[in-house]
């Protein structure tokens, strides 16, 4: 319509011909097919120019528009502007003429639209569309004339590729972008994305080598190999250096001002929390180096991650729970100082997932993890969300969360990790999380068929975990395999098999309660050992039970009475029963029931009633024992463990 006069009169002719309809000052096509036909017969270059004119006109008129419609107006305008881009199809030319300033404005509008799509709704597909359009609008020689705009478009586009798992394009995009980056700070941003992609795609050796290479360039090399004795010595020295710090000091501690240490901290901070489990010695060395940089050069946002992971390493390697907890509290203080939500999951997971449970109620730790998952998702830390959700759901199982709710959460998590079932393409942590889901089904008593039809069978899942362990030697995966087998055997009352799996689980760990699954294996294997000591008189069973009881008593006395008291009391009751101290056993059973109820562990209250009921029946108090078992059955059903509830009935 460029240059056409008497537009209104011409439109009225269209109304007379039945092509258009008129409502007041508005004209519209009488049928969608007519509009589509007119659109298709319009030459592409004219069509593209028309889209551009409409979009530009809408933007120019936006100053006069009511505030409530400006956002929608810009969205419609940008849609038209982006449709003016050449399609790249063969045939007639569809190029449009734009000045460099127009191109810059349209590129900037698309950058803002892409960032908004991510921040408001985490719609990375829409963001990718806008960012791609923005890059297409960049004028010639844009790396020289509009570097900041060009780099921001390209780095945001790379982030969208990472989230959408388009790793092949991301790899080539980032490597090309590295050649254009004009400063070390921008190069570091690109390296962070490359490291994240390598880890997420399972290329651990390449990822670690990339980390080492960048740190070497920055002048902060990591050792090529580390043995456990070296890690222990470095951790011990750093524990002595950092143990004197208080949260008050961290609030006023000098900030990191030098660029190179900051860049090194960003690279080490980009290493995912998964490394803590897959390569614990390497992860511990990174935590030590980050903490040393923070002490020597001042604090930055990544220092929160450093102290959190240092606490986890001290807890796991040195078995110093008090110092590990204290380091975690320093990490939280630093996090509150910087409030960098892109790092919230990397900070909160080691602290709320592992360190706080030594001192604070497990339920409050789950609340902290849940908050971090929500905030981390909003901040776009997709790489940490899956693992954090998996740890959170394991917490909820140990806490006694309603199994029906937990089952839905776990199935939803597995669905998030499955992005191509036909080609067996699953995200990181999928098999571990699916194994957790099957463990939940075991407690409920639900058949595997439905879940197997959505994902893969329990047997296929176990085989996949063993295959991954075989290729990676990641002990945490094999440990979870044995944990799932332990739960399955415990619920089936195959106690000898359960103890065998628990022994394998312990051999891969450090023999202490340092992760949430250790709580279940320590407590339940203690119960099993005392039961077998009474029933089979098998050598060593009593000693296993007593070792478990002492571990839980240590936790109750020096860590968290809330978390451990009911468990230690129940094992104390089982010990007394096994040794024939019946009065003391009765008192301990009752104390365990009371403690579990007060501390809101419904599943462990049910177990305490079950064992107390068996004790009363076996010692000649049949009616009282039956009443106790009925209570156990009711509590198991309330928890959602229908299989366990049904198994209590024959005992009555």
N, C-alpha and C positions, 0 to 999 in steps of 0.2 A: 504493500500500500504506500510505499515511499513516493512522495510527490503527487499523490492522488488528491484531487480537490473534491468538494461537495460530498464528503464521506457519508454524511447523514442521508442525503438523497439517494446515494448508491445503495446504502443499507436498506432503505425503504423499498427499493426495487426488489431486493432479495426477499423481503417480507411478502411482497405481492406475488412473487414466484413460488412461495411456499418453502424456500430454502431456509429462511430465518423466521424467528418469532420475536415479537417485541413486547416488553413489559415495562411501561413507563420509559425511562431513559436507557433501559438495558436491552441489548440484542443478544440472541443466542440461536444456535443452529436448531432446526426443528427435529433433527435426529442425529445421534452420535455417528452413524455411518456416513452421513453427509459431511460432518466435520472432518472425519478421518480421510475421506476421499479428497476433499479440498486440500487438506494438509499434505497428502502424498503427491498430488499433482503440482504442488508448488515447488519450483526448482530449489535444490538444496542450499545453494548460496543465498537465495532470497529468504528461505525459511530460517536459516541460521541468523541472518541479519535481523529478521523480524523478532526472533527470540531475544536477540541482544537489545534491540530497541525497546521492547516491552520491559525487559528487566531494568534497563537503564532509566526508563521513564518512571517505573515504580520507585526506584531508589531516589530519584530526584524529587518526587512528590512526597517522600516519607516524612519530611519535616512538617508537613501540614496535617499528617494523619493523627488520629487519636492515639494516645499512649498504649491503649490496650490492644491495638491491632498492628503496631509497628513490628513486633517480632514475627507475626505471620506474614506481614507484607514483605519483609526482608527474605523470608524463607521462599516465598513465591517468586520474588525477583531473582534470587540466586538460582532457583531451579531453571528459570528461563535463560539466564546468563550462561549456565553450564551446558544447556542444550544447544547453545550457539557454537560450541567447540566442534571442530572438524571430526567427523566420524572415522576417517581413515579408510572409508570404502572406496573401491575403484570407480571410475566413471568421471562425471563432471566435477569440476573444482567446487569445493564447498568451503574455501578459506574465507575468513572474515578479516576486515581491516581494523586493527586496534592500535591505539597509540601506546607507547611504553607505560605512560602513567595510568591508562585504563587497565592494562594488563596487571600492573602492580596492585591497583585497587581491587580487582576481581580475585587475584591470588590471595590477597590479605583477607578478603571476605570469606573465602573458602577455608583458610586456615582457622579463622575464628569459628566458623560453622563446624569444622572437624573437631576442634577442641571442645566445643559445646556439646557435641554428640557424645563425646567420651565422658565429660564431667557430669552431665545431667542424666544420662540414661545408659551409659556404658555401651552405646551402640557403635561398636567398632567397625561394622560393615558400612554404616552410613558415614562414619568418620573417614574411612578409607576412600570412599567415593569422593568426598569433598576435598580431601588432601591430594588425591590424584588429579582432580580438576584444577586445584590451586597450582600444582606443579606444571600443568599444561599451559596455564595462563602466564607463567613467568616470562618476562621479556627476554630478548636476546642479550647475551653477556650478563645474565642476571647474577652470576657468582661474583662478578666484579661490582655491579651497580647496586644490587640489593641482596647482599650476602646473608644478613640476619633473617630476612623473610624466607629466602631459599633454603637455608639450613633448617629453620624451624619446620617448614613444610616437610622436608625430607626426613627429619628425625622423628616427627610425629607419625609420618607414614610408616616408618620402620617399626615404631611401637605397635601400630595397628596390625602389621604383618606378624609380629611376634605373638600377639594375643590370639590371632586367627590361625596360628600354627602354619603359616605359609613360609616355611623355613628356607626353601630353595631360593625363592625370590628375595627373602630377607638377607640371605648370605651375599648374593650378588649386589643387592642394593647398598648394603652397609660397606662392602669393600670398595664400591665405586664412590660412596660418600666420603670414605676415609681420604681419598685422593683430593677431595675438594675442601676438607676441613682446614681452616686457616689458623687454628690455635690448638694447643694441647687440651684445653678444657673441652672443646668440641670433640676432639678425638676420643677422649675418655668416655663421653656419652655414647659414642658409637661402639667402643670396646665393651661397654656394659651390656649393650644389646646383643652383641656377638657372643659374649660369655653366657648370657641367659639362654640364648637359642641353643648353644652347644650343650648346656646342661639339660635343658628341657627335652632335647631330642635324644638324650641318652649317650652323647658323645663325651663321656667323662674325661678320658685321657686328653682329648683335644682341648676340652674346656680348661682343664688344669694347666696344660701347657700354655694356653693363651694367657691365663692369669699370670703365670710365671714370666712370660715374655714381656708383658706390659709393665710388670713391677720391676723387672730388670732394667727396662728402658728408663723408668722413673728413678732408679737408684735405690730401690728397696727390695733386693732379691729375696726369694724364698729358697730354702734348701731343696735340692732335687729329691732327696729321700730322707725320711725321718723315722727313727726307731722309737719304741715306747719309752726306753730309758731316757733318751734325750728330751722327749716331750715331758716326762715326769720332772726332770731337772729344771727345765725352763718354766714349767707351771709352778713349781715350788718356789723358784726365785721370784716370779712375778706375784705369787700369793703374798710373799713377805713384803714386796714393794707396795702392793695395792691395799693390803688389809688395814692400813692405818687411815685410809680415806673415809670420810663420812658423807652422808647425803648433803649436809649443809655445805661442805667444802665443794661438792660438785656443782652446787647452785651458783657459786661465784668463781669457779676454777677458770683460769685464762682460756680464751678461745684460740683455736688454730687459725693462724693468719697466713702462713706460708702456702703458696699454691701447690707445690709438688707433694708435700705430705697430704694435703687435702685430696689431691688426685689419686694418690696411693690408697687412701682410705675409701674412696668411692669404688675403686676396682675391687678391693678386698670385701667391701660391703655388698658388692653385686653377687658374690658367691652365694648360692642358695643355701637355705637351712638344711636341705637334704644332705649336704656334704657332712654335716655333723654325724649322720648315721652311716653313710656309705664310706667315708674316709675319715674316721674320728681323729687320727693322729695329725693329718693334714689340716683338718678343721681347727684343731686345738692350736696348731702353730699359727694359723691365720689370726685366731682370736688373740693370741699372745702378741703378735706383731702389731695388731691394731691397737691393743691396749697400751703397749710401749710407746707407740707414736702419739697416742692421746696424752699420756703422762709427760712425754718429753716436749711435744709441740703444741699442746692445748687441745681443747675439746671441739668436736664438730658433730653433726647429726649422727654420723656413723659410729661415734664413740658409744652410743647407747647399745648398738648391736655388739660392739666389742666386749663390753662388760657383761652383757647377758650371756654371750657364748663362752666368755672366760669362766663365768660362774658354773655353767653346765660342764665345762671341761674339768674344773676343780672338783666338782661334785662326782663326776664319773671316774676320773683317773686317780685323784688323790683321796677320794672318799671323805672329803671334808665338807659335810653338808652345811655347817654353819657359815663357813667362808663363802661357799658357792651361793648360798642364799643372800649373803651380804653383798656380793658382787652384783647379783641380780637386782637388788634394791638400788644400787648405784646406777645401774643401767636404766632403770625406770625413772630415776631422778633426772638423768641426762636427757632421756626422751621427753620428759615434761618440759625441759628447758627449751628444746628445739621444736617439739611438736611436729615432726616430719612424718605424716601419715603414710608416705610411701615406704617407710621403714618400720611401721608399727608391727607388722607380722613377724619380721625378722627379729624384732626386739622382744615382743610379747611371747612368742612361741617357746623359746627356751626358759623364760622366766615363769609364765603362767602354766606352761605345759609340763615343766619338770621341777623347777627350783622352789616355787611357792608351795607346792604340795607337801614339801618337807615340814613346813611350819604352819600353813594356813589351811582352812577347810577346803576340801576338794571341790565342793559346790561353788565356792567363790572363785576358785581357779578356772572352773568351766565358764563362769560368767565373764571373767577377764578375757578368756580365749574367744568367746562368742562376740564380745565387743570388738576385739581386734580383727576377727574375720569380717565383720560388717564394715569397719572403717578401712581395712586393707582392700576390700573389694571396691569400695567407692574410690579409693586412691589409685586403683588400677594395677595393684600388685598381684596379677593373676598367677604368677609363678609360685607364690607362697600360699595362695588361698587353699589349693587342693590339699596340701600336706597339713595345713593348720586345721582344716575341717576334719581330716582323718584323725588327727590327734584329739581334737575336741570331742568327736564321737566316741573315741575310746575312753576318754574321761567320763562321758555321760554314762557309758555302760558300767564302769567301775563305781560311779556315783549312785547307781540304781535308778536312772532315768526310766520312765515308762517305756517298755520295749516296743510298744506299737508306734509311739512317736519316734523313737530312735530308728526303728526299721525304715520308716518313711524318709528320715533324714539321710540314712546311709544309702538307700536306693537312689535318692535324688543326687547324692554325691557321685555315685557310680555312673549315673546317666550323664552328669557333667563331664566325666572323664572319657566317655565313649563317643568318638566322633566318626567312626566308620566300622560298624560291626562286621559287615560283609568281608572287608579286607583285614579284619582283626587289628584295627588301629585304635589303640586306647592311649589315653594320656598317662603322664607320670603318676605313680602310686595306685594305678587302677587295680592291679591284681591284689595288692595288699588290702585295699579298701573293699574289694569284692569278697575277699576272705573274711574280713570283719563282718560283712553283711551275712555271709553264711553262718558265722558264729552266732549272730543274733537270731537267725532262723532256728539254730539248734536249741537255744533257750526257749523260744516260743513253741517249738515243735511243728513248725510249718514245713511242708515238703519243699524240696529244692526246685520243683518243676517250673514254677512261674518265673523265678529269678533266672534259672538256667535258660529259659526261652528268650528272655530279654538280653542276657549277656552271654555267658558261657557257663558250663557246668562246674560244680565244685571240684571235680577231678581235673578238668582242664585248667582251672585256676591254680590248683596246687602244682600241676606240672609246669605251668608258666613261671611260677615263683621259683621253682627249683632250677629251671632253665636260666632264669635271670641270675640267680646266685652262681650257677656254674660258670657263666660268662663274665660276671663282674666281681665275684667274691665279696659281695656286699653282705656282711654278716647280719645286718638288721633285717634283711628280707628273709633269710633262713630262720632267724629267730621268730619272726612273725608267723612263719609256716608252722613251727613247732608250737607256738602259742595257740593258733587256731586248732591244731590237733589236740592239744591239752584240753581246751574248752570242750571240744566235741566228746572226748573220752570221759571227762568229768561228768558231763550231763548224762551220758550213757551208763554211768557208774562202772565203767571199765577202769578201775582205779590203778591197776598195775600199768596199763598202757599210759594212763595220764601221768604217772610218776616218771615213766621212761621219757615221755616227751618233755616233761618239765626239766629233767636232767639235761637233755640236749639243749633246751632253751637256756638254762643256766650256764652251760659250757661256753655259749656264744656271748654271754654277757660278762658282768664283772662281779656277780655274786652279791650285789647289794640292791636296795630298792631305789633306783635312779630314774626309772621311766614308769609310766602309768600302768603298763601291762605287768610290770614286776609286782605291783600290789596284788593283782589277782593270782598270779602264779605262786607267790610266797604264801599267801593266806590259804588258798584252796589246797595246795600241795601239803601244807601243814595239817589240815583237816584229814586229808587222805592218809597221810603217814600214821597218824594216831589211830585211825580206824583200822588200818592194816596191822598195826602193832597189836591191837586187841584181837582181831579176827584170825590172823595167820601166824602170829608170833614170829614173823620174819625178822631176821637179824638186820639191824640198822634202821628199821622203820621208826622206832622211838627216837633215835638220835636225829633223824631228819625232821621229825615233828618238833623236837625241842629246839633245833637250830632255827626253824621258821618262827617259832614262838619268841625266841630271844630277839630276832631281827625286828619283829613287830613291837615287842616291848621297848626296845631301844628307840624306835620311832615315836612311841607313845610318851616315853619319859623325857626325851631330849629334842623331839621335833614337834609333832602335832598330836596331842591327846585326842582331838576331835576326830581325826582320820583313823587312828590306829588303836584306840583303846578297846573298842568292841571286838576287834579282830584278835588282839592279844588276849583278851579275857576268854574268848571262845576257845582258843587253843590251850589256854590255861585250864579250862574246864575239861577239855578232852585229855589233857595230860593227867589231871587228877583222877578222871574216870579210869584211864589206862593203868594207873598205879594203885587203884583201889581206894583212894581217898574220896569216898562218895559224898560226904557232907560238904567238903570243900568244892567238889565238882558241882553240886547243886547250886551253891552260892555263886559260883563263877558263871554258870549258865544263865542264871537270873540277872546277874550284873551285865553280862554281854547283851542280853535281850534289851535291857533298859538303856544301855549306852547306844546301841544301834538305833533304837527308836528316837532317842533324844538328838542324835546326830544325823537323822534322816537318811539312813541307809536301809531302805525297806527290804532289799533283797538279802542283806546280811542279817536283818532281824528275822526274816523267814528261815534262813539257814540255821540261826541260833535256836529258834523254836523247834525246827526239825530234829536237830541233834539232841536238844534237851528232851524232846518227846521220846526219841529212841532210847536215851539213857533211862528215863523213868520206866518205860515198858520193860527194858532188859533187867532192871533192878527190882521188878515186881510191883510197880505202881501202874497197872494197866489202864485204869480209867483216866487218871491224871495224864498219862502219856498220850492217850488218844485225843484228849482235849488240846494238848499242846500241838499235836500233829495237825488237828483241824485248823488251828490258828496259823500254822506254817503254810498249810494248803491255801488258806484264804489270802495270805500275804503274797505268796508266789503268784496267785491268780491276779491280784491287784497290780503287781509289778508287770504282769504280762507273760510270765514264764509258764505257759500252760502245760508244757511238757513236764516241767519240774513239779507243778501242782498235781498232775495226774499220777506221778510216781510216788507221791506221798501217801495216796490212798491205800495201796497194798500194805504199807507199813502199819496201818491201823488195824 
